């Protein structure tokens, strides 16, 4: 019975991982919006190299682990470019992904700044060959056979990102544009709107100048294919001109709470978060950990060098 439960759990996770995207996993989007919106590539006109690692449900055997390395920065005066490499393992499954982000920045006026972007990606899912030794293995299962050989899939998303007077920001990404259409064509999915899946994020930073403190509330709404609706409520605080950062996040619906700690020292950025669920599954693990290490370099002003 225990093996049967594990197998059913594996299939459930498998269905989610095949279609869900990495932005559904990383919690550090509130300090790195490129994780959820391709239009953020090069938006702040700095060059960013970052490494992300998330260990979910630590203490639970074969729990998901996700690693990513990505770069994004400006290209000329109006374009932004990003590239990301991802690796994820969960139980006997693994996934690797290459993602390219493209963005066009457009300053509307002194107050508004907008960017439009999209990403394209190719991912490959693979399942460990040891699963064939399981008494529950069914060679007639087409999905399992595809995964044993490495199942490849393309996808894409469109994004809009902007700021108002620098302190107010927001954006929306329309996800799963390719995978949802392919499923509809193949007759395995219901007829869906082209923009059925999205990630919406908005926030504002309040500056307390005399105390050198900033407070930044934000909200995220997310509907991704084959994943439950998600709403995050975040509050981030910066101290000493944001050299030190702390934050709280609450994930409504799923009932999860997370804390964020970080530091910004010149070009070096380090962030750590820990989150736990209020669901019954929490008693089988010790929570989830996430780490981001980033290097940030400002764009050179050619006028100053002349």
Secondary structure as the mmCIF struct_conf table of DSSP 4:
data_model
#
loop_
_struct_conf.conf_type_id
_struct_conf.id
_struct_conf.beg_label_comp_id
_struct_conf.beg_label_asym_id
_struct_conf.beg_label_seq_id
_struct_conf.end_label_comp_id
_struct_conf.end_label_asym_id
_struct_conf.end_label_seq_id
HELX_RH_AL_P HELX_RH_AL_P1 UNK A 2 UNK A 19
HELX_RH_3T_P HELX_RH_3T_P1 UNK A 22 UNK A 24
TURN_TY1_P TURN_TY1_P1 UNK A 25 UNK A 25
BEND BEND1 UNK A 27 UNK A 27
HELX_RH_3T_P HELX_RH_3T_P2 UNK A 28 UNK A 30
TURN_TY1_P TURN_TY1_P2 UNK A 31 UNK A 31
HELX_RH_3T_P HELX_RH_3T_P3 UNK A 33 UNK A 35
TURN_TY1_P TURN_TY1_P3 UNK A 36 UNK A 36
HELX_RH_3T_P HELX_RH_3T_P4 UNK A 38 UNK A 40
TURN_TY1_P TURN_TY1_P4 UNK A 41 UNK A 44
BEND BEND2 UNK A 45 UNK A 45
STRN STRN1 UNK A 46 UNK A 55
BEND BEND3 UNK A 57 UNK A 57
TURN_TY1_P TURN_TY1_P5 UNK A 58 UNK A 59
BEND BEND4 UNK A 60 UNK A 60
TURN_TY1_P TURN_TY1_P6 UNK A 61 UNK A 62
STRN STRN2 UNK A 65 UNK A 75
TURN_TY1_P TURN_TY1_P7 UNK A 76 UNK A 78
STRN STRN3 UNK A 79 UNK A 90
TURN_TY1_P TURN_TY1_P8 UNK A 91 UNK A 92
STRN STRN4 UNK A 93 UNK A 107
BEND BEND5 UNK A 109 UNK A 111
STRN STRN5 UNK A 112 UNK A 127
HELX_RH_3T_P HELX_RH_3T_P5 UNK A 129 UNK A 133
BEND BEND6 UNK A 134 UNK A 134
TURN_TY1_P TURN_TY1_P9 UNK A 135 UNK A 136
TURN_TY1_P TURN_TY1_P10 UNK A 139 UNK A 140
HELX_RH_AL_P HELX_RH_AL_P2 UNK A 142 UNK A 149
STRN STRN6 UNK A 151 UNK A 164
TURN_TY1_P TURN_TY1_P11 UNK A 165 UNK A 167
STRN STRN7 UNK A 168 UNK A 174
HELX_RH_AL_P HELX_RH_AL_P3 UNK A 177 UNK A 186
TURN_TY1_P TURN_TY1_P12 UNK A 187 UNK A 187
BEND BEND7 UNK A 188 UNK A 189
TURN_TY1_P TURN_TY1_P13 UNK A 194 UNK A 195
BEND BEND8 UNK A 197 UNK A 197
STRN STRN8 UNK A 198 UNK A 208
TURN_TY1_P TURN_TY1_P14 UNK A 209 UNK A 212
STRN STRN9 UNK A 213 UNK A 223
TURN_TY1_P TURN_TY1_P15 UNK A 225 UNK A 226
BEND BEND9 UNK A 227 UNK A 227
STRN STRN10 UNK A 230 UNK A 239
TURN_TY1_P TURN_TY1_P16 UNK A 240 UNK A 243
STRN STRN11 UNK A 244 UNK A 252
TURN_TY1_P TURN_TY1_P17 UNK A 253 UNK A 255
STRN STRN12 UNK A 256 UNK A 265
TURN_TY1_P TURN_TY1_P18 UNK A 266 UNK A 267
STRN STRN13 UNK A 268 UNK A 277
BEND BEND10 UNK A 279 UNK A 279
HELX_RH_3T_P HELX_RH_3T_P6 UNK A 280 UNK A 284
BEND BEND11 UNK A 285 UNK A 285
STRN STRN14 UNK A 288 UNK A 298
HELX_LH_PP_P HELX_LH_PP_P1 UNK A 299 UNK A 300
HELX_RH_AL_P HELX_RH_AL_P4 UNK A 302 UNK A 305
#
